[in-house]
Amino acid sequence: MHELAITVIGPDRTGIVADVAEALAAVGANLTDSTMTRLRGHFAMTLICTGPTAAQAEQALEPITAAGLIATVRKVEPEADDRPTGEPYLVSVHGADRLGIVAAVTRVVAGAGGNITDLTTRLTGPLYVMVAEVDLPAGAADELAEHLAVAAAELGVDVTVRRAESEIL
Amino acid sequence: MSDPELEWAGPEGRVLPVVTAPASVLGAVGEEVDPTDPEVVRLAADLVSTMRVSPGCVGLAAPQVGVGAQVFCVDVTGHPKAATTHGTFVLCNPKIIEASRWRPGREGCMSVPDLTGDVKRAGRIVVEAVLPGTGEPVTVATDAFEARALQHEIDHCAGKLFLDRVAGAHAIYQRKVYL
């Protein structure tokens, strides 16, 4: 069983997901984890699928790339089941847009041993917003918050670190 | 219990421009105010007048009109998600002393006009504050949408936006479509 990482991106229009999913299903590709969203008018898909070879998947996606979308297919090693082992935190950053906000903030997070598991950024007018979900080693949150406060002051942005809540029912 | 009348009955105020993020005043902790200061009463009136002319606006805090002070107004009258309502009122130096029944909900903000976000807020709260003008202390117990509005405005007074409380990386949403 082959495991493939596939990305598709292009100007948003109706039917992109249907076209891609149909093409992959036709060569027996089983979509496992995926994320698909609109980024400033571009539709972006990142997905892992199992089944066909990379060459088969690429061929299946040819009509899609011919229609103006960019697709990449890579063979990846089967999932190393690395479930998060730390404590889940959320980091919010907002402020005037400038170069290097994500770079500076995520470097501080990495320095604290924090693993980013999900991250979204939005630019609306002059406002830049970043929300990151971070898996932190036990007891690292307070120090991370201090270091982020220093980085935020240098960047001229506001930053908040807080525990992500989840109720297991 | 005889609370002084909450309902705003002050003078007509000016309609002020609403400040939007990333203005620094929105990220600064507001100063405690002297509620009997005529400037504070004038600010309260301005907040109410500005809220009233803004479509869909159910609350406005001083930092949103560029003043770093712990003053805000709220009016959720007639809102479909409201249960308890206290009409139009203005509070100074608010403190949340009880909060329970936490629930998620989607919020927007006049100071972040292009985004909304999912934020967990207490569905029942008790707030202590003082009234502009008289300076009388009041205790406001409320629930549902009025509780959410109060927490949103009290956050503004502390230099916080809903963006600081969103529930996850996928909990912010574009309000307008840019093509």
Interface residues (C-beta under 8 A of the other chain):
Chain A: R40 G41 L90 S92 H94 G95 A96 D97 D118 L119 T120 R122 T124 G125 P126 L127 Y128 V129 V131 A132 E133 V157 D158 T160 R162 A164 E165
Chain B: T20 A21 P22 G27 V112 D114 L115 K120 G159 K160 L161 L163 D164 R165 V166 A167 G168 A169 H170 A171 I172 Q174 Y178 L179
